[in-house]
Amino acid sequence: MSTKDSRIDTYIVKSADFAIPILDYLREIVHGSCPDVHETMKWSMPFFEYKNYNLCNMASFKQHCAFGFWLGSLLTDPDHVLASGTEKNSMGQLGRITKIEDLPSEEKLVGFIHEAMALIDKGIKPVKESASKEPKELVVPEYFTEAINTNPLASETFGRFSYSQKKEYVEWITEAKSETTRNKRMEQAIEWMEEGKQRNWKYQK
């Protein structure tokens, strides 16, 4: 038996006017397709669970809505309805939804939901993307390199740092909004590295 979460009622009501009918429609489709669906809120978004597994989720933003399936990458999609890559991450697997007409047909939506349920029934879990084996490259500005090379100890420390430790220093320097701030941070960085300290040494135990 399906269950509804009052927090999702509140979420929908507080959404932008254009989003309310879209979210209501998607919610109705999910409940109609999956009699045992369970609603909940995760990461401040409405989620629909089936047998204690994430089935799908939806969200509303200032100018569009998003909807996606937890096992979306495994769903059969010959018509390429489901987005992928950067588009998926920014707008959900159904792309930028500003009106109900932007959605696939009800038949396709129901088909996706049923297929996602079948995958959960089989115990299939999301496939984790394998980490890239290519070496990471950190772009170090020339002024940064020239500055630390004036101090052998600081240069040696920076050379020993891991990729993430180097990145912390480089980002701290390059994100400065003025040249004055950048130079001040550069001087501080050299002083810390001369002492063998990482960028966030104050917060380390």
C-alpha positions as a Markdown table, in Angstrom:
| # | Residue | x | y | z |
|---|---|---|---|---|
| 1 | Met | 0.0 | 0.0 | 0.0 |
| 2 | Ser | 1.4 | 3.4 | -1.0 |
| 3 | Thr | 2.0 | 6.1 | 1.6 |
| 4 | Lys | 2.2 | 9.8 | 1.3 |
| 5 | Asp | 4.4 | 12.2 | 3.3 |
| 6 | Ser | 3.0 | 15.5 | 4.4 |
| 7 | Arg | 6.4 | 17.1 | 4.0 |
| 8 | Ile | 6.0 | 16.6 | 0.2 |
| 9 | Asp | 2.6 | 18.3 | 0.3 |
| 10 | Thr | 4.3 | 21.3 | 1.9 |
| 11 | Tyr | 7.2 | 21.2 | -0.6 |
| 12 | Ile | 4.8 | 21.3 | -3.5 |
| 13 | Val | 2.6 | 24.1 | -2.1 |
| 14 | Lys | 5.8 | 26.2 | -1.5 |
| 15 | Ser | 7.1 | 25.7 | -5.0 |
| 16 | Ala | 6.7 | 28.3 | -7.8 |
| 17 | Asp | 3.2 | 28.5 | -9.4 |
| 18 | Phe | 4.4 | 26.9 | -12.6 |
| 19 | Ala | 5.9 | 23.9 | -10.7 |
| 20 | Ile | 2.9 | 22.9 | -8.6 |
| 21 | Pro | 0.9 | 21.2 | -11.4 |
| 22 | Ile | 4.0 | 19.5 | -12.7 |
| 23 | Leu | 4.9 | 18.1 | -9.3 |
| 24 | Asp | 1.3 | 17.0 | -8.6 |
| 25 | Tyr | 1.2 | 15.3 | -12.0 |
| 26 | Leu | 4.5 | 13.4 | -11.5 |
| 27 | Arg | 3.4 | 12.4 | -8.0 |
| 28 | Glu | 0.1 | 11.0 | -9.3 |
| 29 | Ile | 1.9 | 9.1 | -12.1 |
| 30 | Val | 4.3 | 7.5 | -9.6 |
| 31 | His | 1.5 | 6.4 | -7.2 |
| 32 | Gly | -0.6 | 5.2 | -10.0 |
| 33 | Ser | 2.2 | 3.1 | -11.4 |
| 34 | Cys | 3.6 | 1.7 | -8.1 |
| 35 | Pro | 0.9 | 0.8 | -5.6 |
| 36 | Asp | 3.6 | 0.1 | -2.9 |
| 37 | Val | 5.5 | 3.3 | -3.3 |
| 38 | His | 6.6 | 5.1 | -0.1 |
| 39 | Glu | 7.3 | 8.9 | 0.0 |
| 40 | Thr | 10.0 | 10.6 | 1.9 |
| 41 | Met | 12.3 | 13.6 | 1.9 |
| 42 | Lys | 16.0 | 13.3 | 1.2 |
| 43 | Trp | 18.5 | 16.1 | 0.6 |
| 44 | Ser | 15.5 | 18.5 | 0.8 |
| 45 | Met | 13.9 | 16.8 | -2.2 |
| 46 | Pro | 10.9 | 14.5 | -2.6 |
| 47 | Phe | 11.9 | 10.9 | -3.0 |
| 48 | Phe | 9.7 | 7.9 | -3.9 |
| 49 | Glu | 10.9 | 4.5 | -2.5 |
| 50 | Tyr | 10.0 | 1.0 | -3.5 |
| 51 | Lys | 10.9 | -1.9 | -1.2 |
| 52 | Asn | 13.1 | 0.5 | 0.8 |
| 53 | Tyr | 15.1 | 1.4 | -2.3 |
| 54 | Asn | 15.1 | 4.8 | -4.1 |
| 55 | Leu | 12.8 | 4.5 | -7.1 |
| 56 | Cys | 12.8 | 8.1 | -8.4 |
| 57 | Asn | 12.8 | 11.7 | -7.1 |
| 58 | Met | 11.7 | 15.1 | -8.2 |
| 59 | Ala | 12.6 | 18.7 | -7.4 |
| 60 | Ser | 11.5 | 22.2 | -8.2 |
| 61 | Phe | 13.7 | 25.3 | -8.8 |
| 62 | Lys | 13.0 | 28.9 | -9.6 |
| 63 | Gln | 12.5 | 28.3 | -13.3 |
| 64 | His | 12.2 | 24.6 | -13.9 |
| 65 | Cys | 11.5 | 21.2 | -12.3 |
| 66 | Ala | 13.6 | 18.0 | -12.5 |
| 67 | Phe | 12.7 | 14.3 | -12.3 |
| 68 | Gly | 15.0 | 11.3 | -12.3 |
| 69 | Phe | 15.3 | 7.6 | -11.6 |
| 70 | Trp | 17.8 | 6.2 | -9.2 |
| 71 | Leu | 18.6 | 3.4 | -11.7 |
| 72 | Gly | 18.1 | 5.7 | -14.7 |
| 73 | Ser | 21.3 | 4.6 | -16.4 |
| 74 | Leu | 20.0 | 1.0 | -16.6 |
| 75 | Leu | 16.6 | 1.8 | -18.0 |
| 76 | Thr | 15.8 | 0.8 | -21.6 |
| 77 | Asp | 15.6 | 4.1 | -23.6 |
| 78 | Pro | 15.6 | 3.6 | -27.4 |
| 79 | Asp | 14.1 | 7.0 | -28.0 |
| 80 | His | 16.8 | 8.7 | -25.9 |
| 81 | Val | 14.3 | 10.4 | -23.6 |
| 82 | Leu | 16.5 | 10.2 | -20.5 |
| 83 | Ala | 19.3 | 12.7 | -20.3 |
| 84 | Ser | 22.9 | 11.8 | -19.3 |
| 85 | Gly | 26.2 | 13.3 | -18.3 |
| 86 | Thr | 26.3 | 17.0 | -17.5 |
| 87 | Glu | 22.7 | 17.6 | -18.6 |
| 88 | Lys | 21.5 | 14.9 | -16.1 |
| 89 | Asn | 23.5 | 16.3 | -13.3 |
| 90 | Ser | 22.1 | 19.9 | -13.8 |
| 91 | Met | 18.5 | 19.2 | -14.8 |
| 92 | Gly | 17.6 | 15.6 | -14.0 |
| 93 | Gln | 17.1 | 12.8 | -16.4 |
| 94 | Leu | 14.0 | 14.3 | -18.0 |
| 95 | Gly | 15.7 | 17.5 | -18.8 |
| 96 | Arg | 14.4 | 21.0 | -18.0 |
| 97 | Ile | 10.7 | 20.7 | -17.1 |
| 98 | Thr | 8.8 | 24.0 | -17.2 |
| 99 | Lys | 5.4 | 22.6 | -18.1 |
| 100 | Ile | 3.6 | 19.2 | -18.2 |
| 101 | Glu | 4.0 | 19.2 | -22.0 |
| 102 | Asp | 7.8 | 19.0 | -21.6 |
| 103 | Leu | 7.4 | 15.5 | -20.1 |
| 104 | Pro | 7.4 | 12.3 | -22.0 |
| 105 | Ser | 4.0 | 10.7 | -22.6 |
| 106 | Glu | 2.3 | 9.1 | -19.6 |
| 107 | Glu | 2.8 | 5.7 | -21.2 |
| 108 | Lys | 6.6 | 6.2 | -21.3 |
| 109 | Leu | 6.7 | 7.5 | -17.8 |
| 110 | Val | 4.7 | 4.5 | -16.5 |
| 111 | Gly | 7.0 | 2.2 | -18.5 |
| 112 | Phe | 10.1 | 3.7 | -17.0 |
| 113 | Ile | 8.6 | 3.3 | -13.5 |
| 114 | His | 7.7 | -0.3 | -14.0 |
| 115 | Glu | 11.1 | -1.1 | -15.4 |
| 116 | Ala | 12.8 | 0.6 | -12.5 |
| 117 | Met | 10.6 | -1.5 | -10.1 |
| 118 | Ala | 11.6 | -4.7 | -11.9 |
| 119 | Leu | 15.2 | -3.8 | -11.5 |
| 120 | Ile | 14.7 | -3.3 | -7.8 |
| 121 | Asp | 12.9 | -6.6 | -7.6 |
| 122 | Lys | 16.0 | -8.3 | -9.1 |
| 123 | Gly | 18.2 | -6.7 | -6.5 |
| 124 | Ile | 20.1 | -4.6 | -9.0 |
| 125 | Lys | 21.9 | -1.5 | -7.6 |
| 126 | Pro | 23.2 | 1.7 | -9.2 |
| 127 | Val | 26.4 | 1.2 | -11.1 |
| 128 | Lys | 29.2 | 3.4 | -9.7 |
| 129 | Glu | 31.3 | 5.2 | -12.3 |
| 130 | Ser | 34.9 | 4.1 | -12.1 |
| 131 | Ala | 37.4 | 6.7 | -11.2 |
| 132 | Ser | 39.5 | 8.0 | -14.0 |
| 133 | Lys | 42.9 | 6.4 | -14.2 |
| 134 | Glu | 44.5 | 9.4 | -15.9 |
| 135 | Pro | 46.8 | 11.3 | -13.7 |
| 136 | Lys | 45.5 | 14.5 | -12.2 |
| 137 | Glu | 47.0 | 17.8 | -13.4 |
| 138 | Leu | 47.0 | 20.9 | -11.3 |
| 139 | Val | 47.4 | 24.2 | -13.1 |
| 140 | Val | 49.8 | 26.3 | -10.9 |
| 141 | Pro | 50.1 | 29.9 | -12.0 |
| 142 | Glu | 53.6 | 31.1 | -12.9 |
| 143 | Tyr | 53.5 | 33.9 | -10.3 |
| 144 | Phe | 52.8 | 31.2 | -7.6 |
| 145 | Thr | 55.8 | 29.1 | -8.8 |
| 146 | Glu | 58.1 | 32.1 | -9.0 |
| 147 | Ala | 57.1 | 33.2 | -5.5 |
| 148 | Ile | 57.7 | 29.9 | -3.7 |
| 149 | Asn | 60.9 | 29.3 | -5.6 |
| 150 | Thr | 62.3 | 32.3 | -3.7 |
| 151 | Asn | 62.1 | 30.2 | -0.6 |
| 152 | Pro | 63.8 | 26.8 | -0.9 |
| 153 | Leu | 62.1 | 25.3 | 2.2 |
| 154 | Ala | 58.7 | 26.4 | 1.0 |
| 155 | Ser | 59.4 | 25.1 | -2.5 |
| 156 | Glu | 60.5 | 21.7 | -1.1 |
| 157 | Thr | 57.4 | 21.5 | 1.1 |
| 158 | Phe | 55.1 | 22.2 | -1.8 |
| 159 | Gly | 56.9 | 19.6 | -3.8 |
| 160 | Arg | 56.2 | 16.9 | -1.2 |
| 161 | Phe | 52.5 | 17.8 | -0.9 |
| 162 | Ser | 49.8 | 15.5 | -2.3 |
| 163 | Tyr | 47.7 | 16.7 | -5.2 |
| 164 | Ser | 44.9 | 17.8 | -2.8 |
| 165 | Gln | 47.3 | 19.6 | -0.5 |
| 166 | Lys | 48.8 | 21.6 | -3.4 |
| 167 | Lys | 45.3 | 22.3 | -4.7 |
| 168 | Glu | 44.2 | 23.8 | -1.4 |
| 169 | Tyr | 47.0 | 26.3 | -1.5 |
| 170 | Val | 46.7 | 27.1 | -5.2 |
| 171 | Glu | 42.9 | 27.7 | -5.0 |
| 172 | Trp | 43.3 | 29.9 | -1.9 |
| 173 | Ile | 45.7 | 32.1 | -3.8 |
| 174 | Thr | 43.9 | 32.2 | -7.1 |
| 175 | Glu | 40.5 | 32.9 | -5.6 |
| 176 | Ala | 41.7 | 36.2 | -4.1 |
| 177 | Lys | 39.6 | 39.0 | -5.4 |
| 178 | Ser | 42.3 | 41.6 | -5.5 |
| 179 | Glu | 46.0 | 41.7 | -6.2 |
| 180 | Thr | 46.6 | 43.0 | -2.7 |
| 181 | Thr | 44.8 | 40.1 | -1.1 |
| 182 | Arg | 46.6 | 37.7 | -3.5 |
| 183 | Asn | 50.0 | 39.0 | -2.5 |
| 184 | Lys | 49.1 | 38.9 | 1.2 |
| 185 | Arg | 48.0 | 35.3 | 0.9 |
| 186 | Met | 51.0 | 34.4 | -1.1 |
| 187 | Glu | 53.3 | 35.7 | 1.6 |
| 188 | Gln | 51.3 | 33.8 | 4.3 |
| 189 | Ala | 51.4 | 30.6 | 2.2 |
| 190 | Ile | 55.2 | 30.8 | 1.8 |
| 191 | Glu | 55.6 | 31.4 | 5.6 |
| 192 | Trp | 53.4 | 28.3 | 6.4 |
| 193 | Met | 55.1 | 26.1 | 3.8 |
| 194 | Glu | 58.5 | 27.1 | 5.1 |
| 195 | Glu | 57.3 | 25.6 | 8.4 |
| 196 | Gly | 56.1 | 22.5 | 6.6 |
| 197 | Lys | 52.4 | 23.4 | 7.2 |
| 198 | Gln | 49.4 | 22.5 | 5.0 |
| 199 | Arg | 46.9 | 25.1 | 4.0 |
| 200 | Asn | 44.4 | 24.1 | 6.7 |
| 201 | Trp | 46.9 | 23.2 | 9.4 |
| 202 | Lys | 44.9 | 25.1 | 12.0 |
| 203 | Tyr | 42.1 | 22.7 | 11.8 |
| 204 | Gln | 44.1 | 19.5 | 11.9 |
| 205 | Lys | 44.4 | 17.5 | 15.1 |
